[in-house]
Amino acid sequence: MIRVAVVGVNHIGKIHCQAYRRHPDTELIAVCDLLSDRAEAAGSEHQVPFYTDLHELLTKEDIDVVVVATAGVEKGSHHFEPVMMAIEAGKNVFVEKPISNQIEEARTMVAFAREKGVRLACNLNHRFTPAAYKAKELVTEGKLGSLLFLNMRLTIHNPQEDAEWLHMRALHPHSIDVMRYFAGDVRRVQSFMMKAPGRQTWSTVSVNMEFVSGAVGHLTGSYDMSMRHPIEYCEVAGSEGRIVIDNVYESMTYYPHHSDELTVVRNPLFGGMKGFDDTFDQRINRFIADIKRDTKPEEITASGADALAAQEVIEAAIRSHQLGGIPVTLPTKG
């Protein structure tokens, strides 16, 4: 049984607590939150010890995994300290996205995990759906031929105005990770952004990408759209075929260039995913499977390194916008 502690037990942390209690191979051992009332409430609900000090938890409890579900500025500024503490203790670490809203902190976390030989994973859950799995299988099998372009759209309604770059740093780790999942590393980025009427933040964006493979991509993102509409659309096109994933998990369609026979994978009414929150279970299941298989830290799925790569693209997009749309080349991997 894999023993888990959850740090940060507000909305997302509560989802994690429930997920690890449901999983047949995990046991929720303890919870931690800087707010004592919140920590106590979670401890009482799940009948586990609660802490306000992660160092004390790590000293007293025998655990295998630390889940960091804290938030902060741009949903990521509180991740650094607990992640670094858990890595220092030699624990498997699962951190919410963004890995950090500060790129230097993200780089430090990934480097420290590599130095310590610790598994560092991130909740990049949009790629963990049957539709995405099938699409990836077709890409890997060469059914699309040479990749040519990707179009990604991720739009939701979020009226928050507390940080200038909230939309880019908090939402688009997901969209960029999905694009990288299919097309690999990004070489160059160009972006344009706008503030919707009445907004103080850059709430709608257009981002162009050049991948190392030579393929090109485009991301349209917005915090200004109605939640009544599908939130995500992903198109991956190659010399031999094209794939479309609709609304994260609802369906995947493969369009071969030289045939009228399409391949369609739909989420079934019974026995399929019931809603978006099921992507948490899908992603957590893969992380636990990586631990059970003793997967090497550098080979785990949706790793901290993947999360860092997405943040590098985000920071390049922000920089390009600040430069008036001039393309920005990403740092070379060390």
N, C-alpha and C positions, 0 to 999 in steps of 0.2 A: 504494500500500500504506500502510495506517495503522499507525504505529509506536507500540507500547504498552509502558509500564512498569508493573509491579505492585508496590505497596507493601504489605507485610504478607503473608507467604507461609506462614502456618499453614494450617489446614484449608480455610477459604473461599478464601484466596489461591491455594492449589494448584488449586482448581477453576477459578478465573479464568485462571491460567496455561495450563491445558490448553485452556480454551475459546478463548483468543486464539491459541493455536497451531493449533487446528483451523480457525478461521475463514478463509475464502479471501481476505478483504480486509484481514487484520491480520497483523502480525509482532510477536512478543514480542521486545523489544529489551534489556530489563534488568529486574532484580528488586532489591527493597530491603527490609530488615528490620532492626530495631534489634538483634536477636540475630545475631551474626556467623555462628554455626554454621548457623542456619536459612537465612540469606541465601546462604551458600556452597553449601549442599546444593541449594537451588533453582537457583542459577546453574549448578551442575554438571549437574543433571538436564536443564535446558533449553538448556545450552550458550550461555549469555548472561552478560554482565558482572553482577556482584552488588555491592551497596553496603549500607552501614549508615547512610549519610547521604544524605537525599533532595536536599539542596542540591548535593552533589557530583554526584549522578546527573543533576540538571537542568542542571548546568554542562557536563558531559562528553558527554551523550548527546543525539542528535537525535531527539526523540519528539513525538508528536502528542497522546497520551492518557496521563493518569496515573490508574490504578485504585487506589483506597484501600480495601484489604481488611483494615485493622487492626481491633482489637476494643476491649478495655479494659472498664471498669466498665459494666455493663448493655449490653455489646456495642458501645458507641459512644464511650467517652470518649477514645479515641486518634485519632479521625478529624480533629479540628479543625486541628492543626498541619500535617499533610501536605496537607490540602485547601487551606488558606489559602496554603501555599507554592506549590502547583501553580497555583492561580488567579493569584497574583502573577506567575508565570512565563508566564501566558497560555495554559496548556494546557487542552484538554478534560479534564474531571474526572468520573470515575464512582466514587461512594462507596457502600460497603455501608450497609445500614440497621442501626440507626437513624442518620439523618444525624448526630445527636449525642444523648447522653443529657442534655445541658444545653441548654435551650431558647434561652438567650441566644447560645450558640455557634452553634446552628443558624440563628438569625436573622442573625447576623453573616456566616456563610458565604454564605447566599443573597443578602444585600445586597451583599457584596463581588463575587460572581460577576456580579451585575447591573451593578455599577459598572464592572467590567473588560470587560463584554461577552463573558464566557466561558460555554461550555456546562457546566452542572453537573447531572449526572443521578444518580439513586439506584437501587439494585437492589431496586425494589419488584416483585419478579418474579411474585407471585401473579396479577397481572392479565394476564400474558403467556402465555396459552394459547388454543388454538382455541375452546374452550368460552366463555371470557370475550370473545373477539373477536366471536363470533356474538351473544352476549347484548348487547354494546354496540351492535352494528349494529341489532338490533331496537329497542333503546331509542331510538337516534338517529332511526330511521325512524318513530317514534311508535307502534309496534305495541303498546306498553303504555298509551298514552294519557297522562294526567297521573299522575306518580308519586305513590303514596300512602304506601307503607312499604317498608322493607328489614329483613330479618332475617339476621344474620351470626353464624356460630359458627366459632370457630377454637380447637381443643383439641389439645394434644400432651402427652407426658410429658417433663417436665424437672425433675429433682430438685435443681437448683442452688439454693443458699440464700445467695449471696454479696452480694445487694443487695435492699433492701426492695421496690423497684419494678421489679425485673428483668422480671417477666412483662409488665407494661404497656409498658415502654419498649423492650424487645428484641423482643417478638413482635408487638405490635399495630400497628406501622406498616403491616404487611401487610394486616390485616383492615380497618383504617380507610381505607387507600388504595383497596382494592377497593370499599368503600362509596362513597367520594368519586368514583371512576371512573364509577359509575352515576348518582349523585344530586347531585354537585356539593358545594359548600362547606357546612360545618356551622355553625350559628348558636349553639346551646346544647347543653350536655352535663350529664347527671346520672348518677352512678354509685354502685354499692354493691360492696364487695369483702369477701372472706373469706380466712382462712388455713386451708387444709385441715389435718386432724389431723396433728400433728407438724411442721407447716411454720412457718417464721419469716417468710416473705415473703407478700405478698398474692397468692396463687396462683390464685384463681378470681374472676372479675369479671362484673358485669352493668352494661352501659353503655347509657343511653338517649340518643338524639340527635334534635335538631330541625334540619333542613336549611334553608338559606336559601330554597329553593323552597317550603317549607311541608310537605314530606314528613317523615315521622318514621322513626326507625330504632332497632334494638336490636342490640347485640353481646353475645354470651356468649363468654367466653374462659376457658381453664383450662390450667395447667401440670400438672394432676393426673390426666389421662386416659391410658388405654392407647393405645399406638401401633398396636394391632391394629384400631382403629376408624378410619373416615374422619376426616381431620383438619379438613376445612373444608366448610361448607355455606353457600350464599348464596342468598337469596330476594329478588327485586325485584318488587314488585307495583304495578300501576297501574290506572287506571279501565277499561282495555280488555283487560288481560291480565296474566300473571304469568310470571316466569322463575325457574327453579331451576338453580343450578350445583352439582353434586355433586363433592366431593373435589378441588377445584382444577381438574383437567384431565380428569376421567373422562367427564363428560357435562353437557350443558345441555338442559333441556326448557322449551319455550314453551307455556303454557296460555292460549289466547285465551278471553276470557270468553263469547263468543257462538258458539263452535264446538266440536265434539267432536274436531276434527282437531288433533293435537299436532305440534309440530316438535321432533324429538330429534336432537341432535348428539352422537355418541359418539366417544371416542378409539378409533381402529381398532387391532386386534390387531397388524396388520402395517403399518408405515409411519407409525404415530402416535408419540406421546410414550411413551418406555419407562419413565419414572418421574419423580419430582419434580425431580431434578437437571436434567432437560431444560428446565425453566423458566429456568435460567440462560442456556442457549443462546438461547432465545426472546427473553429480555430483552436480551441482548448484541447479538443480530442487529438489534434495533430501534434500539439506541443507535448502532451502526455505520452503519446506514441513515440516521439523522439527520445524522451527520457527513458522509457521502458526498453527501447532498442539500443540504448547507450550510444545514440548518435553523436558523432564528434561535434564539438561546439561550432566549428566552422562550416558544418554541413546541415545544421538544423534549418527548418523551413521558416521563412519570414523572420529572419534573425535580426539582431540589433544592427548588424552591418547593412541589411536591407533597409531598415528604418533610417539609418544614417544616409544611405544613398538617396532616399526620397527627400530627406531634409536638405541635402546638398542641392538638389534640383530646385527646391522651393526657395532657398537663399539666392540661387542664381537668378531665378525669376524675379524676385524682389529687386535684386541689383539691376537687372536689365530694365525694369520699369523705372527705377530711379535715374537710369542713364538715358531715358527717353526712347527705350526700345532697342538699344544696341545689344546684339547677341553677346552672351557671356559664356566662356568656356569653363567647364567644371574642373576642379582640381584632379590631377592624376592620382590614381590609387597608389598607396604606398605598400 
